[in-house]
């Protein structure tokens, strides 16, 4: 573990992968600031670890004041060496209900930009740091059953690529980790569909923390999905568009 990285901020820590990563960083001795939309869940997490000084902040990435609230959280936390963005939404939407597609874009694109650029500016002003985000293997190809979700995840992959190049151009010491999990048993997949190779959040979090400590640029989780993505990329567009990929 890099002992110089001791202050972490996690956005989306009230449940799922974000919460499990928070638990593991606490166990490793990190000073932690967590944010999410639900204050009760943030307070409940604090109460689980009464001997740790955990800073909390109610924050919704889709709200215009989210970057200001992030600044407040960083001040409470005594700074930030690691910024970890775990908030995101997505669901199957074969009927293309506009509210679903637009809400997904609002969170996974607009909210993503708002939070990641705020972290970038902070690290630019404070001699560098580490930005890590949870995207998805869904960004590999456009999934017909979840158009907005897969498209927004591809956007996130590309945006991090662009920021990594920008940091190099401006000679800013910012590391980036794009975490691309497969299917994880979280509230995001609580839609009565069956998903293959379903992983537990605790197992995924352990691999994420390992990837962070090893400063991985891209981490596909787990090895089975890494193999799947490798072959997935080889499928030509004409064939991909004719595949009947659904979850039942």
C-alpha positions as CSV (number, residue, x, y, z in Angstrom):
1,X,0.0,0.0,0.0
2,X,1.2,3.5,-0.8
3,X,1.5,5.1,2.7
4,X,1.4,8.6,1.1
5,X,-2.2,8.1,0.1
6,X,-4.1,8.3,3.4
7,X,-7.1,10.6,2.8
8,X,-9.8,9.2,0.6
9,X,-13.2,10.6,-0.6
10,X,-15.8,8.1,-1.8
11,X,-18.9,9.3,-3.7
12,X,-21.7,6.8,-3.6
13,X,-20.7,5.0,-0.4
14,X,-24.2,4.4,1.0
15,X,-24.5,1.0,-0.5
16,X,-23.0,-1.6,-2.9
17,X,-19.5,-1.5,-4.2
18,X,-18.8,2.0,-2.9
19,X,-19.6,1.0,0.7
20,X,-17.6,-2.2,0.5
21,X,-14.5,-0.3,-0.8
22,X,-15.0,2.2,2.1
23,X,-14.9,-0.6,4.6
24,X,-11.7,-2.0,3.2
25,X,-9.9,1.4,3.1
26,X,-10.9,2.0,6.7
27,X,-9.5,-1.4,7.7
28,X,-6.2,-0.3,6.0
29,X,-6.0,2.9,8.0
30,X,-7.3,5.5,5.6
31,X,-8.9,8.7,6.8
32,X,-12.3,8.6,5.0
33,X,-14.9,11.0,3.8
34,X,-18.0,9.5,2.3
35,X,-20.9,11.1,0.3
36,X,-24.2,9.9,-1.0
37,X,-27.8,11.0,-1.4
38,X,-29.2,9.4,1.7
39,X,-28.2,11.0,5.0
40,X,-29.5,8.1,7.2
41,X,-27.3,5.6,5.4
42,X,-24.3,7.8,5.8
43,X,-25.0,8.2,9.5
44,X,-25.5,4.4,9.8
45,X,-22.1,3.8,8.2
46,X,-20.5,6.2,10.7
47,X,-22.2,4.3,13.6
48,X,-20.7,1.0,12.3
49,X,-17.2,2.4,13.0
50,X,-17.5,4.6,16.1
51,X,-13.7,4.6,16.6
52,X,-13.0,6.1,13.2
53,X,-13.4,9.8,12.4
54,X,-15.5,9.4,9.2
55,X,-16.6,12.7,7.5
56,X,-20.0,12.5,5.8
57,X,-21.7,14.8,3.3
58,X,-25.1,14.5,1.7
59,X,-24.5,15.0,-2.0
60,X,-26.4,14.3,-5.3
61,X,-24.1,14.4,-8.3
62,X,-27.0,15.6,-10.5
63,X,-27.4,18.8,-8.4
64,X,-25.4,21.9,-9.3
65,X,-24.2,22.4,-5.8
66,X,-22.5,18.9,-5.7
67,X,-19.0,20.3,-6.4
68,X,-19.4,22.8,-3.5
69,X,-20.5,20.0,-1.2
70,X,-17.5,18.0,-2.3
71,X,-15.3,20.9,-1.3
72,X,-16.9,20.9,2.1
73,X,-16.4,17.2,2.5
74,X,-12.7,17.5,1.6
75,X,-12.2,20.2,4.2
76,X,-13.9,18.0,6.8
77,X,-11.7,15.1,5.8
78,X,-8.4,17.1,6.0
79,X,-7.8,16.9,2.3
80,X,-7.9,14.2,-0.4
81,X,-5.3,11.8,-1.9
82,X,-7.7,9.4,-3.5
83,X,-11.0,10.4,-5.2
84,X,-13.3,7.4,-5.8
85,X,-16.5,7.8,-7.7
86,X,-18.9,4.9,-7.3
87,X,-22.2,6.6,-8.0
88,X,-24.1,5.6,-11.1
89,X,-27.4,4.3,-12.3
90,X,-28.7,2.1,-15.1
91,X,-31.4,-0.3,-16.1
92,X,-32.8,-2.2,-19.1
93,X,-35.0,0.0,-21.2
94,X,-36.1,-1.8,-24.4
95,X,-39.1,0.5,-24.6
96,X,-36.8,3.5,-24.7
97,X,-38.8,5.4,-22.0
98,X,-37.3,8.9,-22.3
99,X,-37.2,9.5,-18.5
100,X,-35.1,6.4,-18.0
101,X,-32.6,7.3,-20.8
102,X,-32.4,10.9,-19.8
103,X,-32.0,10.3,-16.0
104,X,-29.2,7.8,-16.8
105,X,-27.4,10.4,-18.9
106,X,-27.9,13.0,-16.2
107,X,-26.3,10.9,-13.5
108,X,-23.7,9.0,-15.6
109,X,-22.6,11.8,-17.8
110,X,-23.5,15.2,-16.3
111,X,-23.0,14.1,-12.7
112,X,-19.8,12.2,-13.7
113,X,-18.3,15.3,-15.4
114,X,-19.2,17.5,-12.4
115,X,-17.5,15.3,-9.9
116,X,-14.5,14.2,-11.8
117,X,-13.6,17.6,-13.0
118,X,-13.9,18.9,-9.5
119,X,-11.4,16.3,-8.3
120,X,-9.1,17.1,-11.2
121,X,-9.0,20.7,-10.3
122,X,-8.4,19.9,-6.7
123,X,-5.4,17.6,-7.5
124,X,-4.1,20.2,-10.0
125,X,-3.9,22.7,-7.2
126,X,-2.5,20.3,-4.6
127,X,0.4,18.5,-6.3
128,X,-1.5,15.5,-7.7
129,X,-3.5,12.6,-6.5
130,X,-5.4,9.5,-7.7
131,X,-8.8,9.6,-9.5
132,X,-10.6,6.3,-9.6
133,X,-14.1,5.7,-11.1
134,X,-16.4,2.7,-11.5
135,X,-17.5,2.4,-15.1
136,X,-18.5,-1.0,-16.5
137,X,-17.7,-3.6,-19.1
138,X,-21.0,-2.4,-20.7
139,X,-19.0,0.4,-22.3
140,X,-17.3,-2.2,-24.6
141,X,-20.2,-2.4,-27.0
142,X,-23.7,-0.9,-27.3
143,X,-26.2,-3.1,-25.5
144,X,-29.6,-3.0,-27.2
145,X,-31.5,-3.7,-23.9
146,X,-29.7,-0.8,-22.1
147,X,-28.8,1.9,-24.6
148,X,-28.2,4.8,-22.3
149,X,-26.4,2.7,-19.7
150,X,-23.9,1.2,-22.1
151,X,-23.4,4.5,-24.0
152,X,-22.8,6.5,-20.8
153,X,-20.3,3.9,-19.6
154,X,-18.4,4.2,-22.9
155,X,-18.5,7.9,-22.4
156,X,-16.9,7.5,-19.0
157,X,-14.1,5.3,-20.4
158,X,-13.3,8.0,-23.0
159,X,-13.5,10.9,-20.6
160,X,-11.0,9.3,-18.3
161,X,-8.7,8.6,-21.3
162,X,-9.0,12.3,-22.2
163,X,-8.2,13.5,-18.7
164,X,-5.2,11.2,-18.4
165,X,-3.9,12.8,-21.6
166,X,-4.6,16.3,-20.3
167,X,-2.8,15.6,-17.1
168,X,0.2,14.5,-19.1
169,X,0.1,17.5,-21.3
170,X,-0.1,19.9,-18.3
171,X,2.4,17.8,-16.4
172,X,0.0,17.2,-13.4
173,X,0.8,14.2,-11.2
174,X,-2.7,12.6,-11.3
175,X,-3.1,8.8,-11.6
176,X,-6.3,7.4,-13.1
177,X,-8.0,4.0,-12.5
178,X,-10.9,3.1,-14.7
179,X,-12.6,0.2,-12.9
180,X,-14.8,-1.9,-15.2
181,X,-16.8,-4.6,-13.4
182,X,-19.1,-7.2,-14.8
183,X,-22.4,-8.0,-13.2
184,X,-22.4,-7.3,-9.4
185,X,-25.1,-8.2,-7.0
186,X,-26.2,-4.7,-6.0
187,X,-29.4,-2.6,-6.0
188,X,-28.5,-1.6,-9.6
189,X,-29.4,-5.2,-10.7
190,X,-32.4,-5.6,-8.5
191,X,-34.8,-5.8,-11.4
192,X,-35.9,-9.5,-11.4
193,X,-33.7,-10.3,-14.3
194,X,-31.1,-13.1,-14.2
195,X,-27.5,-12.2,-14.8
196,X,-24.6,-14.5,-15.6
197,X,-21.4,-14.6,-13.7
198,X,-22.9,-12.6,-10.9
199,X,-20.3,-11.4,-8.4
200,X,-20.6,-10.3,-4.7
201,X,-19.8,-6.7,-3.8
202,X,-17.3,-7.8,-1.1
203,X,-15.3,-9.8,-3.6
204,X,-15.4,-7.0,-6.2
205,X,-14.3,-4.4,-3.6
206,X,-11.3,-6.5,-2.6
207,X,-10.1,-6.6,-6.2
208,X,-10.8,-2.9,-6.7
209,X,-8.6,-2.0,-3.7
210,X,-5.8,-4.2,-5.0
211,X,-6.0,-2.5,-8.4
212,X,-5.8,0.9,-6.6
213,X,-2.7,-0.1,-4.7
214,X,-1.1,-1.4,-7.8
215,X,-2.0,1.9,-9.6
216,X,-3.7,0.0,-12.5
217,X,-4.9,2.3,-15.3
218,X,-7.8,0.0,-16.3
219,X,-9.1,-2.8,-14.1
220,X,-11.6,-5.3,-15.6
221,X,-13.2,-7.3,-12.8
222,X,-12.9,-10.2,-12.6
223,X,-10.6,-12.5,-14.8
224,X,-13.6,-14.2,-16.4
225,X,-15.0,-10.8,-17.5
226,X,-11.5,-9.8,-18.8
227,X,-11.5,-12.8,-21.0
228,X,-15.1,-12.1,-22.1
229,X,-14.2,-8.5,-23.0
230,X,-11.2,-9.6,-25.0
231,X,-13.4,-11.7,-27.3
232,X,-16.2,-9.2,-27.1
233,X,-14.0,-6.6,-28.8
234,X,-13.3,-9.0,-31.7
235,X,-16.9,-9.2,-32.8
236,X,-17.5,-7.2,-36.0
237,X,-20.2,-4.5,-35.9
238,X,-22.4,-6.2,-38.5
239,X,-22.5,-9.4,-36.4
240,X,-22.9,-7.6,-33.1
241,X,-26.0,-5.8,-34.4
242,X,-27.6,-9.1,-35.3
243,X,-27.0,-10.8,-31.9
244,X,-30.1,-11.3,-29.7
245,X,-28.6,-10.4,-26.3
246,X,-31.2,-10.2,-23.5
247,X,-31.4,-10.9,-19.8
248,X,-34.4,-13.0,-18.6
